């Protein structure tokens, strides 16, 4: 008899935990849209400019420069130049103009 109660309690705890975590992830930080003319071009930006972007360290900036040129800004994520988490922080702040 106590096993049924234990299972029900465990299930309720699991449901409560999942509900709490889903509300946390649903509140992703929103960034203001930057006009395209003011976005940083990842094909031309220097090390210092790239490091001003949120989440971009010296290592990530060096990788961005090393693997140029990019046809689209999503190449940073798709080619594994920077992690998806970092890409999502900067995607509204960058552009990849073709030379």
Buried (B, 14 or more C-beta within 10 A) or exposed (E): EEEEEEEEEEEEEEEEEEEEEEEEEEEEEEEEEEEEEEBBBBBEBEEEBBBEBEEBEEEBBEBBBEBBEBEEBEBBBEEEBBEEEBBBBBBBBBBBEEE
